[in-house]
Amino acid sequence: MTQNITELTAESAVVACAILDSKVLDDVAFLSPQDFHSDRHRAAFTELVKLYDAGNSDLVYLIRSLQGQKEFAGSSSSSYVAGLSGAQVVPENCLQYAKAVREDAKKRELRRNLADAQTLAESDSTTSKQIIELINQQAADAETHDPDSGVCRLADALTESVDRIILRSAGKHEGRVLTGFDGLDELTAGFHPNELTILAARPGMGKTALALTIAENVARAGDGVLFVSLEMSRHELADRLISANAGVNGLRLRDGSVNANEEKAIAAAMEELQHLPISILDQTQATIAEIASLARRIQSSLGLSLIVIDYLQLIEPDDSERPRHEQVAKMARRLKQLARRLSVPVLCLSQLNRVSADAKDHRPRMSQLRESGAIEQDADVVMFVHRESYYSQNDKDASEASIIVEKQRNGPTGEVSIEWQASIGRFKNCELERFREFDEYAGGFPQP
């Protein structure tokens, strides 16, 4: 008995191809038995994979293994196998059949997800935020590429790499954004698409001020920025930008004691800043799924070149029942995935534990990243903003500061000198020194 290809479903075509040539199972390894809607095709595919892994492609074994299963109760497994073995399929086309099976499976999953969301929406005890969170999470989980999209030949990768090198030599760095801090840009060549950068410091050290300045510098170059502020309101961020650009003491903005000249400076700063392509999300609670959803919308409508998140430990976890270090590790991993999915750099702020404050030299290190050692694993760059004067009661507002790059996956580590302007909460370039590179074989920071 033979079956014409027009009579076959994509699922039966995959099984038929595997019966005719078991080697096609290597090409469709992305499929799982759960992707099959038909119970019999699911059972047959499962057994075919088992036999292939065992180095056995004898159809007699397949028939015997299927005969005792509930999916074939009351029917003949030998007739089933004989029918598909005579099917008019081309094993070389199995990948296309498998993609159709996976697509159908994704649609079924989406329909189930929508049904779950509708059930949740009909419950009086469910909030709209919970429903939105469920939908966002399900959409993120369903967002996958074609099975073979991540595979390429080395020759193709080399060609693409050389093309990028030539463009960079001509001054064209696709997707790269410069921080505006000369020493840091010289050390890191800026922030790059697909990369996660962690900026860490103790509370009060100025990490928000530095991140906000970087966001402003990127926006001044015409590149869109999403600034996710989980701690400060949009009004506090706006006050900081106005203070820094108008040169007006931040305290005077808060107590309303600005004079006429300062009012003019504020108006001029306002006129200059309002055209910058910066979007602000200032929710006190936001999950990575919500951040990703907003970032995608901004990217498609306004353009997006940098995502800044302030800060990691305030992101709402997906599963609040898990241990805290697991929650933080998962969030760091998903931020890296977000950077790759949108092909934009992500700058995420992070707190340090109290060890750095209690240490004699106060110098921050990756081992002090708060609540999870996994943060440094997923980050492409880990850097710290440090002001030694912060620990001095007599000189807390001294201008000396530095950016310490302790990890850079694709470049050197080093320390960049910058200047801290305490009265306006602003960092700026230091003209005295650009950066000094650490000895990559020294095993840590250079000794004074």
C-alpha positions as CSV (number, residue, x, y, z in Angstrom):
1,M,0.0,0.0,0.0
2,T,1.3,3.4,-0.9
3,Q,0.2,6.9,0.0
4,N,0.4,10.0,-2.3
5,I,2.1,13.0,-0.7
6,T,-1.1,15.0,-1.0
7,E,-2.8,12.6,1.3
8,L,-0.1,13.0,4.0
9,T,0.0,15.4,6.8
10,A,3.3,17.1,7.7
11,E,3.5,14.8,10.7
12,S,3.1,11.6,8.7
13,A,5.5,12.9,6.1
14,V,8.2,13.3,8.8
15,V,7.6,9.8,10.1
16,A,7.6,8.4,6.5
17,C,10.9,10.1,5.7
18,A,12.5,8.7,8.9
19,I,11.2,5.2,8.0
20,L,12.8,5.5,4.5
21,D,16.0,7.0,5.7
22,S,16.7,7.3,9.5
23,K,19.6,9.7,8.9
24,V,17.1,12.5,8.4
25,L,16.5,12.4,12.1
26,D,19.8,14.4,12.5
27,D,18.3,17.2,10.4
28,V,15.1,17.4,12.5
29,A,16.7,17.0,15.9
30,F,14.9,20.2,17.0
31,L,11.6,18.4,16.9
32,S,10.3,16.7,20.1
33,P,7.6,14.1,20.4
34,Q,5.4,16.7,22.0
35,D,5.3,18.6,18.7
36,F,3.2,15.9,17.2
37,H,-0.6,16.2,17.5
38,S,-1.3,12.6,16.3
39,D,-0.8,10.1,19.1
40,R,0.3,7.4,16.6
41,H,2.8,9.7,14.8
42,R,4.1,10.8,18.2
43,A,4.7,7.2,19.3
44,A,6.3,6.3,16.0
45,F,8.6,9.3,16.0
46,T,9.7,8.5,19.6
47,E,10.5,4.9,18.7
48,L,12.3,5.9,15.5
49,V,14.6,8.2,17.5
50,K,15.3,5.5,20.1
51,L,16.2,3.0,17.4
52,Y,18.4,5.5,15.5
53,D,20.3,6.4,18.7
54,A,20.8,2.7,19.3
55,G,22.2,2.3,15.8
56,N,19.2,0.1,14.7
57,S,17.1,1.0,11.6
58,D,15.4,-2.4,11.2
59,L,11.6,-1.9,10.6
60,V,10.8,-5.2,12.3
61,Y,12.0,-3.7,15.6
62,L,9.9,-0.6,15.0
63,I,6.8,-2.7,14.3
64,R,7.3,-4.8,17.4
65,S,8.0,-1.8,19.6
66,L,4.8,-0.1,18.4
67,Q,2.5,-3.1,18.6
68,G,2.3,-3.2,22.4
69,Q,1.6,0.5,22.8
70,K,-1.8,1.9,23.6
71,E,-1.8,4.2,20.6
72,F,-2.0,1.1,18.4
73,A,-4.5,-0.8,20.4
74,G,-7.0,-2.4,18.0
75,S,-5.0,-1.5,15.0
76,S,-2.0,-3.0,13.2
77,S,1.4,-1.4,13.7
78,S,2.6,-3.4,10.7
79,S,0.0,-1.8,8.4
80,Y,0.8,1.6,9.8
81,V,4.6,1.2,9.1
82,A,4.0,-0.5,5.7
83,G,1.7,2.4,4.6
84,L,4.2,5.1,5.5
85,S,7.2,3.1,4.1
86,G,5.5,3.2,0.7
87,A,4.7,6.9,0.9
88,Q,5.7,9.1,-2.0
89,V,8.0,11.4,0.0
90,V,11.5,12.7,-0.6
91,P,13.7,12.3,2.5
92,E,15.8,15.3,1.5
93,N,12.6,17.4,2.1
94,C,12.1,16.2,5.6
95,L,13.4,19.5,7.1
96,Q,10.6,21.4,5.4
97,Y,8.0,18.9,6.7
98,A,9.5,19.2,10.2
99,K,9.3,23.0,10.2
100,A,5.6,22.7,9.3
101,V,5.1,20.3,12.3
102,R,6.9,22.7,14.6
103,E,4.9,25.7,13.3
104,D,1.6,23.8,13.9
105,A,2.8,22.9,17.4
106,K,3.6,26.5,18.2
107,K,0.1,27.6,17.0
108,R,-1.5,25.0,19.2
109,E,0.5,26.2,22.1
110,L,-0.5,29.8,21.5
111,R,-4.1,28.8,21.3
112,R,-3.7,27.1,24.7
113,N,-2.0,30.2,26.1
114,L,-4.8,32.4,24.9
115,A,-7.3,30.1,26.5
116,D,-5.4,30.3,29.8
117,A,-5.3,34.1,29.6
118,Q,-9.0,34.2,29.0
119,T,-9.7,31.9,31.9
120,L,-7.5,34.1,34.1
121,A,-9.3,37.2,32.9
122,E,-12.7,35.8,33.9
123,S,-11.5,35.3,37.5
124,D,-12.5,38.1,39.9
125,S,-9.4,37.4,42.0
126,T,-7.0,38.2,39.1
127,T,-5.6,41.6,38.4
128,S,-5.0,43.1,35.0
129,K,-1.3,43.2,35.7
130,Q,-1.2,39.4,36.3
131,I,-3.0,38.8,33.0
132,I,-0.6,41.2,31.1
133,E,2.4,39.5,32.7
134,L,1.1,36.0,31.7
135,I,0.6,37.2,28.1
136,N,4.0,38.9,27.9
137,Q,5.8,35.8,29.4
138,Q,4.0,33.5,27.0
139,A,4.8,35.7,24.0
140,A,8.5,35.8,25.0
141,D,8.6,32.0,25.4
142,A,7.0,31.5,22.0
143,E,9.4,33.9,20.2
144,T,11.8,31.5,18.5
145,H,13.7,31.5,15.2
146,D,13.8,28.9,12.5
147,P,15.5,25.7,13.7
148,D,18.5,26.2,11.4
149,S,18.8,30.0,11.7
150,G,21.6,29.7,14.3
151,V,23.8,27.5,12.1
152,C,26.2,28.7,9.5
153,R,29.3,27.6,7.7
154,L,32.7,28.8,9.0
155,A,33.4,30.3,5.6
156,D,30.2,32.5,5.8
157,A,31.1,33.6,9.3
158,L,34.6,34.6,8.2
159,T,33.3,36.5,5.3
160,E,30.8,38.4,7.5
161,S,33.6,39.1,10.0
162,V,35.9,40.5,7.3
163,D,33.1,42.7,6.0
164,R,32.6,44.1,9.5
165,I,36.3,44.8,9.9
166,I,36.4,46.7,6.6
167,L,33.4,48.8,7.7
168,R,35.0,49.5,11.0
169,S,38.2,50.6,9.3
170,A,36.1,53.0,7.3
171,G,34.6,54.4,10.5
172,K,31.3,52.6,10.2
173,H,30.5,50.6,13.4
174,E,27.0,49.2,12.9
175,G,25.0,49.2,16.1
176,R,27.8,50.4,18.3
177,V,27.1,53.3,20.6
178,L,29.8,55.5,22.3
179,T,29.4,56.4,26.0
180,G,30.9,59.9,25.6
181,F,33.6,59.1,28.1
182,D,36.8,59.1,26.0
183,G,38.9,56.8,28.1
184,L,36.1,54.2,28.4
185,D,35.3,54.3,24.7
186,E,39.0,53.9,24.0
187,L,39.2,50.9,26.3
188,T,36.0,49.2,25.2
189,A,35.4,50.6,21.7
190,G,31.9,51.6,23.1
191,F,28.9,49.4,23.8
192,H,28.1,46.8,21.2
193,P,24.9,45.1,20.0
194,N,24.1,41.7,21.6
195,E,26.2,42.5,24.7
196,L,25.3,42.9,28.3
197,T,27.3,45.3,30.4
198,I,27.0,45.4,34.2
199,L,27.7,48.7,35.9
200,A,28.0,48.1,39.7
201,A,28.7,50.2,42.8
202,R,27.7,50.6,46.4
203,P,24.7,52.8,47.0
204,G,25.5,56.5,46.7
205,M,28.6,56.0,44.6
206,G,27.0,57.6,41.6
207,K,26.1,54.7,39.3
208,T,22.7,56.2,38.3
209,A,24.4,59.5,37.6
210,L,26.9,57.8,35.4
211,A,24.3,55.7,33.6
212,L,22.1,58.8,33.0
213,T,25.1,60.7,31.6
214,I,25.9,57.8,29.2
215,A,22.2,57.7,28.1
216,E,22.2,61.4,27.4
217,N,25.5,61.1,25.5
218,V,24.1,58.3,23.3
219,A,20.9,60.2,22.7
220,R,22.8,63.4,21.7
221,A,24.4,61.3,18.9
222,G,20.9,60.7,17.6
223,D,20.5,57.2,18.9
224,G,17.3,56.0,20.8
225,V,17.6,55.0,24.4
226,L,15.2,53.2,26.8
227,F,15.9,54.1,30.4
228,V,14.2,51.7,32.8
229,S,14.2,53.3,36.3
230,L,12.9,50.9,39.0
231,E,14.0,53.1,41.9
232,M,13.7,56.8,40.8
233,S,10.7,58.5,39.3
234,R,10.8,60.2,35.9
235,H,10.7,63.6,37.7
236,E,13.8,62.8,39.7
237,L,15.6,61.7,36.5
238,A,14.5,64.9,34.7
239,D,15.6,67.0,37.7
240,R,19.1,65.4,37.5
241,L,19.4,66.1,33.8
242,I,18.3,69.7,34.2
243,S,20.7,70.2,37.1
244,A,23.6,68.8,35.2
245,N,23.0,70.6,32.0
246,A,22.0,73.9,33.5
247,G,24.8,73.8,36.0
248,V,22.4,74.5,38.9
249,N,22.9,72.9,42.3
250,G,20.4,70.0,42.6
251,L,19.5,71.1,46.1
252,R,18.5,74.5,44.8
253,L,16.1,72.8,42.4
254,R,14.5,70.9,45.2
255,D,14.0,73.8,47.6
256,G,13.0,76.3,44.9
257,S,15.7,78.8,45.7
258,V,16.9,79.3,42.1
259,N,17.6,82.9,41.0
260,A,16.8,84.7,37.7
261,N,20.0,83.7,36.0
262,E,19.6,80.1,37.0
263,E,16.0,80.1,35.7
264,K,17.3,81.2,32.3
265,A,19.9,78.4,32.4
266,I,17.2,75.9,33.3
267,A,15.0,77.1,30.4
268,A,18.0,76.7,28.0
269,A,18.7,73.2,29.3
270,M,15.0,72.3,28.9
271,E,15.0,73.5,25.3
272,E,18.1,71.4,24.5
273,L,17.1,68.3,26.4
274,Q,13.5,67.9,25.2
275,H,14.5,66.8,21.8
276,L,16.6,63.9,22.9
277,P,15.3,60.4,21.9
278,I,15.1,59.0,25.4
279,S,12.1,57.0,26.6
280,I,11.7,56.4,30.4
281,L,9.9,53.6,32.2
282,D,9.7,54.4,35.9
283,Q,7.6,51.6,37.3
284,T,8.6,50.4,40.8
285,Q,7.8,46.9,39.6
286,A,8.6,45.5,36.2
287,T,9.5,42.1,34.9
288,I,12.0,41.4,32.1
289,A,9.1,40.2,29.9
290,E,7.4,43.7,30.4
291,I,10.7,45.5,29.7
292,A,11.3,43.3,26.6
293,S,7.8,44.0,25.3
294,L,8.2,47.8,25.7
295,A,11.7,47.7,24.1
296,R,10.4,45.8,21.1
297,R,7.6,48.4,20.6
298,I,10.1,51.3,20.9
299,Q,12.5,49.7,18.6
300,S,9.9,49.2,15.8
301,S,8.3,52.7,16.2
302,L,11.1,55.1,17.3
303,G,14.3,53.1,16.9
304,L,16.4,51.8,19.8
305,S,20.2,51.7,20.2
306,L,20.6,51.2,24.0
307,I,18.7,49.9,27.0
308,V,19.6,51.1,30.4
309,I,18.2,49.3,33.5
310,D,18.5,50.8,37.0
311,Y,18.9,48.3,38.6
312,L,19.1,44.5,38.4
313,Q,18.1,43.6,42.0
314,L,14.9,45.6,41.7
315,I,13.5,43.7,38.6
316,E,10.4,41.7,39.5
317,P,11.3,38.0,39.4
318,D,9.3,35.5,37.4
319,D,9.1,33.1,40.3
320,S,9.2,34.7,43.7
321,E,9.2,31.2,45.4
322,R,12.7,30.4,44.1
323,P,15.9,31.2,46.1
324,R,17.0,34.8,45.6
325,H,20.4,33.9,44.0
326,E,18.5,31.7,41.4
327,Q,16.1,34.6,40.7
328,V,19.0,37.1,40.1
329,A,21.0,34.6,38.0
330,K,17.9,33.9,35.8
331,M,17.3,37.6,35.3
332,A,20.9,38.2,34.3
333,R,20.7,35.4,31.8
334,R,17.4,36.8,30.3
335,L,18.9,40.3,30.0
336,K,21.7,38.8,27.9
337,Q,19.0,37.0,25.8
338,L,17.2,40.3,25.4
339,A,20.4,42.0,24.1
340,R,20.8,39.3,21.6
341,R,17.2,39.1,20.6
342,L,16.9,42.9,19.9
343,S,20.6,43.2,18.8
344,V,21.2,46.2,21.0
345,P,23.5,46.7,24.0
346,V,22.0,46.5,27.4
347,L,23.6,48.4,30.3
348,C,22.3,47.1,33.6
349,L,23.2,48.6,37.0
350,S,23.8,46.3,40.0
351,Q,24.5,46.7,43.6
352,L,27.5,45.4,45.5
353,N,27.4,43.8,48.9
354,R,28.8,45.4,52.0
355,V,32.2,43.6,51.6
356,S,33.5,46.4,49.5
357,A,32.6,49.0,52.1
358,D,34.2,47.0,54.9
359,A,37.4,46.2,53.0
360,K,40.5,48.2,53.8
361,D,41.1,49.4,50.2
362,H,37.3,49.7,49.4
363,R,38.1,48.6,45.9
364,P,35.2,46.9,44.2
365,R,35.5,43.4,42.7
366,M,33.3,41.0,40.8
367,S,33.1,38.7,43.8
368,Q,31.1,41.5,45.6
369,L,28.2,41.5,43.1
370,R,25.2,41.3,45.2
371,E,23.0,38.2,45.5
372,S,24.5,36.1,42.7
373,G,27.9,35.1,41.4
374,A,26.2,34.2,38.1
375,I,25.9,37.8,37.1
376,E,29.5,38.0,35.9
377,Q,29.1,34.8,33.9
378,D,26.5,36.2,31.5
379,A,27.9,39.7,31.4
380,D,30.2,40.6,28.5
381,V,31.5,43.6,30.4
382,V,31.6,44.1,34.2
383,M,32.6,47.6,35.3
384,F,32.5,49.6,38.5
385,V,32.3,53.3,39.3
386,H,34.5,54.1,42.2
387,R,35.2,57.2,44.3
388,E,37.6,56.5,47.1
389,S,36.7,59.9,48.7
390,Y,33.2,58.5,49.3
391,Y,34.6,56.6,52.3
392,S,36.2,59.8,53.8
393,Q,34.1,61.8,56.1
394,N,36.2,64.9,55.4
395,D,36.3,64.8,51.6
396,K,33.2,62.9,50.4
397,D,32.7,65.3,47.4
398,A,36.2,65.2,46.0
399,S,36.3,65.2,42.2
400,E,38.5,62.2,41.7
401,A,36.7,59.1,40.4
402,S,37.3,56.2,38.1
403,I,35.6,53.6,36.0
404,I,37.1,50.2,36.6
405,V,36.6,47.6,33.9
406,E,37.3,44.3,35.5
407,K,35.9,42.0,32.8
408,Q,35.6,42.5,29.1
409,R,35.0,39.4,27.1
410,N,36.3,40.8,23.9
411,G,38.9,43.3,25.1
412,P,41.3,44.3,27.8
413,T,40.6,45.3,31.3
414,G,41.7,48.7,32.8
415,E,40.8,51.8,34.8
416,V,39.6,55.1,33.4
417,S,39.9,58.4,35.3
418,I,36.8,60.6,35.3
419,E,35.7,63.7,37.2
420,W,32.9,63.9,39.7
421,Q,30.9,67.1,40.0
422,A,29.1,66.6,43.3
423,S,26.9,69.8,43.3
424,I,25.2,68.9,40.0
425,G,25.5,65.1,40.3
426,R,27.5,64.7,37.1
427,F,30.5,62.8,35.8
428,K,32.6,64.1,33.0
429,N,35.8,63.4,31.1
430,C,39.1,63.8,33.0
431,E,41.7,65.5,30.8
432,L,44.6,64.4,32.9
433,E,44.5,60.7,32.1
434,R,42.6,58.5,29.7
435,F,43.0,54.9,30.9
436,R,45.6,52.5,32.1
437,E,45.3,48.8,31.1
438,F,45.7,46.1,33.6
439,D,48.2,43.3,33.1
440,E,45.9,40.5,31.8
441,Y,48.2,37.9,33.3
442,A,48.6,39.6,36.7
443,G,45.5,37.9,38.2
444,G,43.7,41.0,39.5
445,F,44.2,44.7,40.1
446,P,47.8,46.2,40.1
447,Q,49.2,46.9,43.5
448,P,49.7,50.5,44.5
